[in-house]
Amino acid sequence: MIDKKHITGIILAGGQSQRMGTDKGLILWNNMPFVQHIINALEPLTSEIIIVSNTKEYDAFGLKRIEDAIENAGPVAGIYSGLKASKTIYNLVLSCDIPLISTNILKQLITSVEDDVDIVQIESQGQTMPLIALYKKQCETIFYKLLLEDERRLRYAVNTCNVKTIILDKSLNANTANINTPEQLKQINNDH
């Protein structure tokens, strides 16, 4: 497995989150902000964790926080900003709304790396998840070029790279759930 010194964790916490009505990464679940659950899953595998967010509240986590290089351009800009700030070839990129994510799932991304693959992403419940994925640093230039062309669609950006998709074991599907609404938050509170 790739040594953690070659891997950076990048957490995208830039979304406005209209549906939740508040900054998703700072929502408490099990007495801990979503983003702390994600940090805990990343820590055993990474040498540095970067939070991409324009919100100063994230400074409380004591990690490197960077602002989006291009404002309001969505996750393509967030990933680009994170990769630009990263000093490592390999980067685990996660959205801030997946508090159930586990180190075990992230390990599967790392062990699936191949020389000619730029991105390894998860597929869960028939959905590919480019925000639970491992990106090589070289994607930075591809994403930047797309942003200059005003391309904002993440799936389009991902598919311009060499992508490998790993299908997650069904028993782990719950761990990749995006919690976007108060109803979904209630659901995980009931289930866990």
C-alpha positions as CSV (number, residue, x, y, z in Angstrom):
1,M,0.0,0.0,0.0
2,I,1.1,3.6,-0.7
3,D,2.9,5.1,2.3
4,K,0.8,7.9,3.9
5,K,3.6,10.4,3.3
6,H,2.6,10.3,-0.4
7,I,-1.1,10.9,0.4
8,T,-3.0,14.1,1.2
9,G,-6.6,14.3,2.4
10,I,-8.7,17.0,0.8
11,I,-12.1,17.8,2.3
12,L,-14.4,19.9,0.2
13,A,-16.5,22.1,2.5
14,G,-17.4,24.9,0.2
15,G,-21.1,24.2,-0.6
16,Q,-23.8,26.6,0.3
17,S,-26.2,23.8,1.2
18,Q,-29.6,25.3,0.5
19,R,-31.3,22.0,1.4
20,M,-29.8,21.7,4.9
21,G,-30.1,25.4,5.6
22,T,-26.6,25.5,7.3
23,D,-23.0,24.6,6.6
24,K,-23.1,20.8,6.2
25,G,-19.5,20.1,7.4
26,L,-20.3,21.7,10.8
27,I,-23.5,19.8,11.5
28,L,-23.2,17.7,14.6
29,W,-23.7,14.0,14.5
30,N,-22.8,11.8,17.5
31,N,-21.7,15.1,19.2
32,M,-19.1,15.7,16.6
33,P,-19.1,17.9,13.4
34,F,-19.5,15.9,10.1
35,V,-16.1,17.2,9.1
36,Q,-14.4,15.7,12.2
37,H,-15.8,12.2,11.3
38,I,-14.2,12.6,7.9
39,I,-10.9,13.8,9.4
40,N,-10.9,10.8,11.6
41,A,-11.3,8.4,8.6
42,L,-8.5,10.2,6.7
43,E,-5.9,10.6,9.4
44,P,-4.5,7.0,9.5
45,L,-3.9,7.2,5.7
46,T,-2.6,10.7,5.0
47,S,0.3,12.9,5.9
48,E,-1.7,16.2,5.6
49,I,-5.3,17.1,5.5
50,I,-6.5,20.2,3.7
51,I,-10.0,21.7,4.0
52,V,-11.2,23.7,1.0
53,S,-13.6,26.3,2.3
54,N,-14.1,30.0,2.5
55,T,-15.7,29.6,6.0
56,K,-13.3,30.6,8.8
57,E,-15.1,28.3,11.3
58,Y,-13.1,25.4,9.8
59,D,-9.9,26.9,11.2
60,A,-11.1,25.5,14.6
61,F,-10.0,22.0,13.4
62,G,-6.3,23.1,13.3
63,L,-5.8,21.9,9.7
64,K,-4.6,23.8,6.7
65,R,-7.7,25.6,5.2
66,I,-7.5,27.1,1.7
67,E,-10.1,29.1,-0.1
68,D,-11.5,28.2,-3.5
69,A,-9.2,29.4,-6.2
70,I,-12.2,30.2,-8.3
71,E,-15.3,31.3,-6.4
72,N,-18.7,29.6,-6.8
73,A,-17.5,27.1,-9.5
74,G,-18.5,24.1,-7.5
75,P,-16.6,20.9,-6.8
76,V,-14.4,21.1,-9.9
77,A,-12.9,24.3,-8.5
78,G,-12.7,22.8,-5.0
79,I,-10.8,19.7,-6.3
80,Y,-8.6,21.9,-8.4
81,S,-7.8,24.2,-5.4
82,G,-7.1,21.2,-3.2
83,L,-4.8,19.5,-5.7
84,K,-3.0,22.8,-6.3
85,A,-2.3,23.1,-2.6
86,S,-1.3,19.5,-2.2
87,K,2.4,18.4,-2.1
88,T,1.7,14.8,-2.8
89,I,1.0,12.7,-5.9
90,Y,-2.0,10.9,-4.3
91,N,-5.0,12.8,-2.9
92,L,-8.1,11.4,-1.2
93,V,-10.9,13.8,-2.0
94,L,-14.0,13.8,0.1
95,S,-17.1,15.9,0.3
96,C,-18.0,17.2,3.8
97,D,-21.5,15.5,3.9
98,I,-20.4,11.9,4.4
99,P,-20.0,11.5,8.1
100,L,-20.3,7.7,8.0
101,I,-17.2,7.2,5.8
102,S,-14.6,4.8,7.1
103,T,-10.9,4.4,6.8
104,N,-11.6,0.9,5.4
105,I,-13.4,2.3,2.4
106,L,-10.6,4.8,1.7
107,K,-8.0,2.0,1.9
108,Q,-9.8,0.3,-1.0
109,L,-9.2,3.4,-3.1
110,I,-5.5,3.4,-2.2
111,T,-5.0,-0.3,-2.9
112,S,-6.7,0.0,-6.3
113,V,-4.2,2.6,-7.7
114,E,-2.7,1.9,-11.0
115,D,0.1,3.7,-12.9
116,D,-2.1,4.7,-15.9
117,V,-5.2,5.7,-13.8
118,D,-5.7,9.3,-12.7
119,I,-8.7,8.9,-10.5
120,V,-10.1,5.9,-8.5
121,Q,-13.7,6.5,-7.5
122,I,-16.3,4.5,-5.5
123,E,-19.5,3.2,-7.0
124,S,-22.2,2.6,-4.4
125,Q,-25.8,1.7,-5.1
126,G,-25.3,2.1,-8.8
127,Q,-23.9,5.7,-8.4
128,T,-20.4,6.7,-9.1
129,M,-19.0,8.9,-6.4
130,P,-16.3,11.3,-7.6
131,L,-16.4,12.9,-4.2
132,I,-15.2,9.7,-2.5
133,A,-12.2,9.2,-4.7
134,L,-8.4,9.2,-5.0
135,Y,-7.0,11.8,-7.4
136,K,-3.5,12.0,-8.7
137,K,-1.9,15.5,-8.5
138,Q,-1.7,15.6,-12.4
139,C,-5.5,16.1,-12.5
140,E,-4.9,19.7,-11.4
141,T,-3.9,20.8,-14.9
142,I,-6.8,19.0,-16.5
143,F,-9.4,20.6,-14.1
144,Y,-7.8,24.0,-14.4
145,K,-8.1,23.9,-18.2
146,L,-11.8,22.9,-17.9
147,L,-12.4,25.8,-15.4
148,L,-10.9,28.2,-17.9
149,E,-13.4,26.9,-20.5
150,D,-16.2,27.5,-17.9
151,E,-16.8,23.8,-17.5
152,R,-18.4,23.2,-14.1
153,R,-19.8,19.6,-14.4
154,L,-17.8,17.3,-12.1
155,R,-18.7,14.1,-13.9
156,Y,-17.6,15.6,-17.2
157,A,-14.3,16.7,-15.6
158,V,-13.7,13.3,-14.1
159,N,-14.4,11.5,-17.4
160,T,-11.8,13.6,-19.2
161,C,-9.2,11.7,-17.0
162,N,-8.4,8.0,-16.9
163,V,-10.9,6.7,-14.3
164,K,-11.2,3.4,-12.5
165,T,-14.3,2.7,-10.5
166,I,-14.5,0.2,-7.7
167,I,-17.8,-1.2,-6.8
168,L,-18.3,-1.1,-3.0
169,D,-19.6,-4.1,-1.2
170,K,-23.3,-3.7,-0.6
171,S,-22.8,-4.0,3.2
172,L,-20.9,-0.7,3.1
173,N,-23.4,1.3,1.1
174,A,-24.7,3.2,4.2
175,N,-21.1,4.5,4.8
176,T,-21.2,6.5,1.6
177,A,-24.5,8.2,2.2
178,N,-24.6,12.0,1.5
179,I,-26.5,13.7,4.3
180,N,-28.1,16.7,2.5
181,T,-31.4,17.2,4.3
182,P,-32.7,17.4,7.8
183,E,-34.7,14.2,7.0
184,Q,-31.5,12.3,6.1
185,L,-29.8,13.5,9.3
186,K,-32.8,12.2,11.3
187,Q,-32.5,8.9,9.4
188,I,-28.8,8.3,10.4
189,N,-29.6,9.3,14.0
190,N,-32.2,6.6,14.0
191,D,-30.1,4.0,12.3
192,H,-26.8,4.4,14.2
